[in-house]
Amino acid sequence: MPRKQQFSSKQKKQQLQDKRKRKQNEPAKFGLDSDDDNSEKKKEETELSNSTEEERRLNTQPVGTAHERLNKYCLVFGKESKEEVDQNIKLSKKPLPALDESLLVTKVEDYAMEILDLGMPKRGKWSYTMSKQKLELAEQKEFREWCSELDEYYQNLGRASYYERNLETWRQLWRTLEMSDIILFVCDIRYPTLHFSHSVYKYITEELDRQVILVLNKVDMVHPSVSVSWKNYFEHKFPEIRVVLFSAFPDEQKLVENTGKRLLKKPTIKKLGWAYGAESLIQLAKCHYDKKKEIKGETPTTEKPSIAEGGEPSDEDYVTIGLIGQPNAGKSSLINGILQDKKVSVSKTPGHTKHFQTIFYSPGIRLCDCPGLVFPTIAPKQIQILSGMYPVAQVKEPYSVVRYVAERIDLVSYLRIVHPCLEEEPQAPWTAWYICFAWADKNGYHTARTGRPDVYRGANSILRLLVTGRLCLRLLPPEYSPEGVGGSYKDILKELISFATKIEIEESEEEEYSDESSEEGEEMEKDQKMGNKFSLLQEID
């Protein structure tokens, strides 16, 4: 019997690649046109290869699997240069400046694009006589030109920000805006000036002539006075907009006032129930729609009309409410909160919603959930990561983000860490690198080979605490004062405080705790297994 020839892993990899190519060149099954199918695949492969040099695709699925088609809707951002990463690492090792909480005060103009037309790619002119291929090529050409103009703008500005570079995701937004009667612009209450895009708002109200309702979500993560102050700010800044405070999962108010308690408390398993602001949100949407019907001379109604036999309902038979916003703003959670049931899949990972989806709230009201998009802005990349727009697990350099936070809140006191050089140099200044080092050492995050504290993992853990809200970082409106809420907003403030007190009493009677919640626990557990095996024996303070 002849001896078997050795087969290296490199040869095996080449064999799988050849097999995949043969399958792609095979005639399509089930009566599909193989030529069109292959040409479309070649076009996608060419577009992908051309974009990989300057773009980075996130949350992609392995090629050749059943989920490969989802790569069409993956997150696409610009790549950071090696010089930028090295520069940020050097900066993280420099002493921190004095704490300045005034840096938390922001307004819309701080993050808005100076040229509003660059803030959103507009869909080009089209007609039903155009073929699908011709329309897609025209959209791709216009989108690439828009990206080039935006990159040139950032280059002249001297810094760049993340923005969505995937045309397919923008197409989902265009479709949602076209089919919706009312637009809910969902923003995280912790970063409302970052999540709110003035360019998109202008496009919706002026060019599409749609009604916009601003939903400040996750009000359970900040103090009620902050929520009411932001509502006051946006209603005075944009008089034609209506602002609704919303929370799908109300939390304990005491933990909002003291982020140290929130950090030490184990995450609770949150259950879906009635959401704060859901009723007023639906009533406001109905009111807007009724006014629109009255202007057109039609009888306002939100019930499903009778349809003749053999007919099909059209978009005009329903009130369509579209939900748009940045990733992790809570659009899918808002729908689940309104319906009081888990109808839409949610995740802490940005880009989880791949395609717009419609769900009926009632026979005459339809909700349309659009995937989150990172709108162009002049905001620093650090605050974009903190707001959950960029996946924490794929951040190349997290130390500059930790420095950004430490300049604005007393991160050392909240984490209760000790300086690594305290014995050798008692007056040693804190740096972002030392904060990550001390946090990794405190939690037993050590490298497998040398046993030293894993600084990158420590920084990654701090970012997760910030994104999930266990460390409370929030922006403040101009001239904010906890006692400065007046007028009709006092009643809203009282309502929020009483609501939080009610939830606190109910949760104190029956609470469920878990060591780590959902994806955060799974990721941390995975990190612990990959690191020091004995770190699990160390008690976390």
C-alpha positions in Angstrom: 0.0 0.0 0.0 1.5 3.4 -1.0 2.4 5.8 1.8 0.1 8.8 2.2 1.5 12.0 0.9 1.7 14.8 3.5 -1.0 17.5 3.1 -0.1 20.9 4.7 -2.7 23.3 6.1 -1.7 25.8 3.4 -2.6 23.2 0.7 -5.9 22.5 2.5 -6.7 26.2 2.5 -6.0 26.4 -1.2 -8.1 23.3 -1.9 -11.1 24.9 -0.1 -10.6 28.1 -2.0 -10.6 26.3 -5.4 -13.7 24.3 -4.3 -15.5 27.6 -3.5 -14.6 29.1 -6.9 -15.9 26.0 -8.7 -19.2 26.3 -6.8 -19.5 30.0 -7.8 -18.9 29.2 -11.4 -21.5 26.3 -11.5 -24.9 27.0 -13.2 -27.4 28.4 -10.7 -30.1 26.0 -9.5 -33.9 26.4 -9.2 -34.2 28.1 -12.6 -32.1 31.2 -11.7 -30.2 33.0 -14.4 -26.6 32.0 -13.8 -25.0 34.7 -15.9 -26.8 37.5 -14.0 -26.0 35.8 -10.7 -22.3 35.4 -11.4 -22.0 39.0 -12.7 -23.6 40.3 -9.5 -21.2 38.3 -7.4 -18.2 39.5 -9.4 -19.4 43.1 -9.1 -19.7 42.7 -5.3 -16.3 41.1 -5.0 -14.7 43.9 -7.1 -16.4 46.5 -5.0 -15.3 44.8 -1.8 -11.6 44.5 -3.0 -11.5 48.2 -4.0 -12.9 49.4 -0.7 -10.7 47.2 1.7 -7.7 49.5 1.3 -9.4 52.6 2.9 -12.4 51.0 4.6 -12.9 48.5 7.4 -15.9 46.2 7.5 -17.2 45.1 10.9 -19.5 42.3 12.1 -18.9 40.3 8.9 -19.9 36.7 8.6 -17.5 33.9 7.3 -17.5 33.5 3.5 -19.1 30.3 2.3 -21.6 30.1 5.3 -25.4 30.5 5.2 -25.0 34.0 6.8 -22.6 35.3 4.1 -25.5 37.3 2.5 -25.6 39.5 5.7 -22.2 41.0 4.8 -24.1 43.1 2.3 -25.5 45.1 5.3 -22.4 45.1 7.6 -20.9 48.2 9.2 -18.4 50.0 7.0 -16.1 52.7 8.4 -12.9 54.4 7.4 -9.6 52.8 8.6 -7.4 54.4 11.2 -3.9 55.0 10.1 -1.0 53.4 11.9 0.4 56.9 12.7 -3.0 57.9 14.3 -3.0 54.8 16.5 0.6 55.2 17.6 0.0 58.9 18.4 -3.0 58.1 20.6 -1.1 55.4 22.5 1.7 57.9 23.2 -0.8 60.4 24.4 -2.4 57.9 26.7 0.9 57.6 28.6 1.0 61.4 29.4 -0.3 62.8 32.7 -4.0 63.6 32.7 -5.0 67.3 32.9 -7.1 68.7 35.7 -10.7 67.5 35.8 -13.0 69.8 33.8 -16.7 69.0 34.0 -17.5 71.9 31.8 -16.4 69.8 28.8 -19.7 67.9 29.3 -21.7 70.9 28.3 -22.5 70.8 24.6 -25.0 72.1 22.0 -26.1 70.9 18.5 -23.6 73.1 16.7 -20.6 71.5 18.4 -21.1 68.2 16.5 -23.1 69.3 13.4 -21.6 69.5 10.0 -20.8 73.1 8.9 -22.0 72.2 5.4 -25.4 70.6 6.1 -25.7 69.1 2.6 -22.7 66.9 3.4 -24.4 65.4 6.4 -26.5 63.0 4.4 -26.3 61.4 0.9 -29.5 62.2 -1.0 -31.1 59.7 -3.3 -30.7 60.7 -6.9 -33.5 61.2 -9.4 -35.0 58.0 -10.7 -38.0 56.8 -12.6 -39.9 53.5 -13.1 -38.5 53.3 -16.6 -35.0 52.8 -15.3 -33.7 49.3 -15.1 -32.5 47.9 -11.7 -28.9 47.7 -12.9 -28.9 51.3 -14.3 -30.4 52.6 -11.1 -27.9 50.8 -8.8 -24.9 52.0 -10.9 -26.2 55.6 -10.7 -26.6 55.4 -7.0 -23.2 53.9 -6.5 -21.6 56.6 -8.5 -23.3 59.4 -6.6 -22.6 57.8 -3.3 -18.8 57.4 -4.0 -18.7 61.0 -5.1 -20.4 62.0 -1.8 -17.8 59.9 0.2 -15.0 61.6 -1.7 -16.3 65.0 -0.9 -16.8 64.1 2.8 -13.3 62.6 3.1 -11.8 65.8 1.5 -13.8 67.9 4.0 -12.4 65.9 6.9 -8.9 66.2 5.5 -9.2 70.0 5.4 -10.7 69.9 8.9 -7.6 68.1 10.2 -9.5 65.2 11.8 -12.0 62.6 10.8 -15.0 61.0 12.4 -16.7 57.7 11.8 -19.6 57.6 9.3 -21.5 54.9 7.5 -19.9 54.1 4.2 -22.2 51.2 3.2 -24.6 52.2 0.5 -27.0 49.4 1.2 -27.6 50.7 4.7 -28.3 54.2 3.4 -30.8 52.6 1.0 -32.7 51.2 4.0 -32.9 54.7 5.4 -34.2 56.1 2.1 -36.9 53.5 1.8 -38.0 54.0 5.4 -38.3 57.8 5.0 -40.2 57.4 1.7 -42.8 55.0 3.1 -43.3 56.7 6.5 -45.9 59.4 7.3 -44.3 60.3 10.6 -40.6 60.0 11.6 -39.4 59.2 15.1 -35.8 60.4 15.5 -34.6 58.2 18.4 -31.6 59.6 20.4 -29.8 58.4 23.5 -30.5 60.9 26.3 -26.9 60.6 27.4 -25.5 61.9 24.0 -28.5 63.7 22.4 -26.4 66.4 20.5 -24.3 63.6 19.0 -27.2 61.3 18.1 -29.3 64.2 16.6 -28.2 65.0 13.0 -29.2 68.5 11.9 -28.6 67.6 8.3 -30.9 64.6 8.4 -33.6 66.6 10.2 -33.4 69.4 7.5 -33.7 66.8 4.7 -36.8 65.2 6.3 -38.6 68.4 7.1 -37.7 70.6 4.1 -37.3 68.2 1.2 -39.6 65.3 2.2 -42.1 67.4 4.1 -42.5 64.8 6.9 -43.4 65.3 10.5 -40.5 64.6 13.0 -40.9 63.6 16.6 -37.7 63.6 18.7 -37.6 60.7 21.1 -35.0 61.0 23.9 -34.6 57.4 24.9 -33.1 55.7 27.9 -34.1 58.4 30.4 -33.6 55.9 33.2 -29.9 56.3 32.8 -29.7 60.0 33.7 -31.2 62.2 36.4 -34.7 63.5 35.7 -33.5 67.1 35.7 -31.1 66.3 32.9 -33.9 64.7 30.8 -36.2 67.7 31.3 -33.5 70.2 30.5 -32.7 68.4 27.2 -36.4 68.5 26.4 -36.5 72.2 27.1 -33.3 72.8 25.0 -34.6 71.0 21.8 -38.1 72.5 22.0 -36.6 76.0 22.1 -33.9 75.3 19.6 -36.3 73.7 17.1 -39.8 75.1 17.8 -41.5 73.0 15.1 -40.3 69.7 16.7 -42.0 67.8 19.5 -39.9 66.0 22.1 -40.9 62.8 23.9 -39.1 61.3 26.9 -39.0 57.5 26.7 -37.7 54.5 28.6 -38.3 50.9 27.7 -36.7 49.6 30.9 -37.1 52.0 33.8 -34.3 51.7 36.4 -33.7 52.7 40.0 -33.3 56.5 40.4 -30.8 56.3 43.2 -28.3 54.6 41.0 -28.5 57.4 38.5 -27.4 60.0 41.1 -24.4 57.9 42.2 -22.6 56.2 39.4 -20.4 54.4 41.9 -23.4 52.5 43.3 -24.5 51.6 39.7 -21.0 50.3 39.0 -20.9 48.0 42.1 -24.4 46.7 41.7 -24.8 43.5 39.7 -26.8 44.0 36.5 -30.4 43.0 36.7 -32.3 40.9 34.3 -34.6 43.5 32.8 -38.1 42.4 32.0 -40.4 44.0 29.4 -43.3 45.8 30.8 -45.2 49.0 30.2 -42.8 51.7 29.0 -42.6 55.3 30.2 -43.7 57.7 27.4 -45.3 55.0 25.1 -48.8 56.3 25.5 -47.9 60.0 24.9 -45.8 58.9 21.9 -48.6 57.1 20.1 -51.1 59.9 20.9 -48.7 62.5 19.5 -48.2 60.4 16.4 -52.0 60.1 15.9 -52.4 63.9 16.4 -49.8 64.6 13.7 -51.4 62.2 11.3 -55.0 63.6 11.9 -53.8 67.1 11.2 -52.2 65.9 7.9 -55.5 64.3 6.9 -57.5 67.4 7.7 -55.2 69.5 5.6 -55.8 67.2 2.7 -59.6 67.3 3.3 -59.8 63.6 4.3 -61.6 62.2 7.3 -58.9 61.4 10.0 -58.9 57.8 11.1 -56.4 55.3 12.4 -58.5 52.2 11.8 -57.9 49.8 8.9 -60.3 50.6 6.1 -62.4 48.0 4.4 -60.9 46.6 1.3 -62.9 45.5 -1.7 -62.8 41.8 -2.7 -59.6 40.9 -4.6 -57.9 44.2 -3.5 -54.8 44.6 -1.5 -54.1 47.3 1.1 -51.7 50.1 0.1 -49.3 52.2 2.2 -52.0 54.9 2.3 -54.3 52.6 4.3 -52.1 52.8 7.3 -50.3 55.3 9.5 -46.7 54.4 9.0 -44.3 55.5 11.8 -40.7 55.2 10.8 -37.9 54.9 13.4 -34.5 56.2 12.5 -31.3 57.0 14.5 -27.8 56.1 15.2 -26.7 52.5 16.2 -27.5 51.6 19.8 -30.0 54.5 20.2 -32.6 52.0 21.3 -35.0 51.9 18.3 -35.7 48.2 18.5 -36.1 48.3 22.3 -38.5 51.2 21.8 -40.7 49.1 19.5 -40.6 46.2 22.1 -41.5 48.7 24.8 -44.5 50.1 22.9 -45.8 46.6 22.1 -44.9 45.3 25.6 -43.5 42.2 24.0 -40.2 41.2 22.4 -41.2 41.4 18.7 -37.9 42.8 17.4 -34.4 41.3 18.1 -32.2 43.6 20.1 -28.5 43.6 20.9 -25.8 45.8 22.4 -23.7 45.3 19.4 -24.0 48.1 16.8 -25.4 47.1 13.5 -27.5 44.2 14.8 -30.6 45.3 12.8 -29.6 44.5 9.2 -32.8 45.4 7.2 -35.8 47.6 7.8 -38.8 45.7 9.2 -42.4 46.6 9.7 -44.6 45.6 12.6 -48.3 46.5 13.3 -49.1 48.3 16.6 -52.8 48.2 15.8 -54.9 47.5 12.6 -54.2 51.0 11.4 -50.8 51.9 12.8 -47.6 50.4 11.3 -44.1 50.7 12.8 -41.1 50.6 10.6 -37.7 49.9 12.2 -34.7 51.2 10.2 -31.1 49.9 10.8 -29.0 52.3 12.7 -26.7 54.6 10.7 -23.7 56.6 11.9 -24.5 60.0 10.4 -21.5 62.3 9.4 -20.4 64.6 12.2 -17.4 66.5 13.4 -17.5 64.9 16.8 -14.3 63.1 18.1 -14.1 59.3 17.5 -13.8 58.8 21.2 -17.3 59.9 22.0 -18.7 58.0 19.1 -17.3 54.8 20.6 -18.7 55.7 24.0 -22.1 56.2 22.6 -22.1 52.6 21.2 -21.8 53.5 17.5 -18.7 51.5 17.1 -18.3 47.9 18.4 -16.2 47.9 21.5 -14.7 44.5 20.8 -13.2 45.8 17.5 -11.7 49.1 18.8 -8.0 49.0 17.9 -6.8 51.6 20.4 -9.2 52.1 23.5 -6.7 54.1 25.6 -7.5 57.5 24.1 -11.2 56.8 24.9 -10.4 56.2 28.5 -8.4 59.4 28.6 -11.4 61.3 27.0 -13.6 60.0 29.9 -11.0 60.7 32.7 -10.8 64.3 31.6 -14.5 64.8 32.3 -15.4 62.5 35.2 -13.5 61.3 38.3 -12.9 57.9 36.8 -10.2 56.9 39.4 -12.7 57.4 42.3 -15.5 55.5 40.6 -13.3 52.5 39.8 -11.7 52.6 43.2 -8.2 51.8 41.9 -4.8 52.3 43.4 -1.9 53.8 41.4 0.5 51.1 40.3 3.5 53.3 41.2 2.2 54.4 44.6 5.0 52.7 46.6 7.8 53.8 44.4 6.5 57.3 43.6 3.7 58.5 45.9 3.1 61.6 43.9 3.0 59.9 40.5 0.4 61.4 38.2 -2.4 59.4 36.7 -2.5 58.5 33.0 -5.0 56.7 30.9 -2.5 53.8 30.6 -2.1 53.6 34.4 -5.9 53.6 34.9 -6.3 50.6 32.5 -3.3 48.9 34.1 -4.7 49.3 37.6 -8.2 48.2 36.6 -6.9 45.1 34.9 -4.8 44.2 37.9 -7.7 44.7 40.3 -10.0 42.4 38.3 -7.3 39.7 37.6 -6.9 40.4 33.9 -3.4 39.1 33.2 -1.7 38.0 30.0 -1.2 34.2 29.6 2.5 34.2 28.9 4.0 36.8 31.2 1.3 37.1 33.8 1.3 40.9 33.7 -1.9 42.9 33.8 -3.6 43.0 30.4 -3.9 46.7 29.8 -5.9 46.3 26.6 -8.4 44.1 28.2 -8.7 46.5 31.2 -9.4 49.4 28.8 -11.9 47.2 26.9 -13.7 46.4 30.2 -14.0 50.1 31.1 -15.5 50.9 27.7 -18.1 48.2 28.2 -19.1 49.7 31.6 -19.5 53.1 29.9 -21.5 51.9 26.9 -23.9 49.8 29.0 -24.4 52.7 31.5 -22.9 51.1 34.6 -20.5 54.0 34.5 -22.6 57.1 33.9 -21.2 59.6 31.5 -23.7 62.0 30.0 -23.6 65.3 28.2 -25.4 68.4 29.6 -27.3 71.2 27.8 -26.1 74.8 28.0 -26.8 76.7 31.2 -27.8 73.4 32.9 -28.8 73.6 36.6 -30.6 70.9 38.6 -32.7 73.5 40.3 -33.2 75.6 37.1 -36.2 73.7 35.7 -39.2 76.0 35.6 -42.5 76.6 34.0 -44.5 73.7 32.6 -41.4 71.5 32.8 -41.7 71.3 36.6 -44.7 69.0 36.2 -42.7 66.7 33.9 -39.9 66.7 36.4 -42.3 65.7 39.2 -43.8 63.0 37.0 -40.4 61.5 36.2 -39.3 61.5 39.9 -42.5 59.9 41.0 -42.3 57.4 38.2 -38.7 56.5 39.2 -39.8 56.2 42.9 -42.6 53.9 42.0 -40.3 51.6 40.0 -37.8 51.6 42.8 -40.4 50.3 45.3 -41.6 47.6 42.9 -38.1 46.4 42.1 -37.1 46.3 45.8 -39.9 43.8 46.4 -38.8 41.4 43.7 -35.5 41.6 41.8 -33.6 39.1 39.8 -29.8 39.3 39.6 -27.2 37.7 37.4 -23.4 37.9 37.5 -23.3 39.4 34.0 -26.1 40.3 31.7 -26.6 38.9 28.2 -23.8 39.6 25.7 -21.6 41.5 28.2 -21.4 38.5 30.5 -20.7 36.1 27.6 -17.9 38.4 26.3 -16.3 38.8 29.8 -16.5 35.1 30.5 -14.8 34.4 27.1 -12.1 36.9 28.0 -11.5 35.3 31.3 -11.1 31.8 29.8 -8.6 33.2 27.3 -6.6 34.9 30.0 -5.1 33.7 33.3 -6.8 30.5 34.4 -6.4 31.4 38.0 -7.9 34.8 37.6 -11.4 33.3 38.3 -10.3 32.5 41.8 -9.6 36.2 42.5 -12.5 38.0 44.2 -13.6 41.1 42.4 -14.3 44.0 44.8 
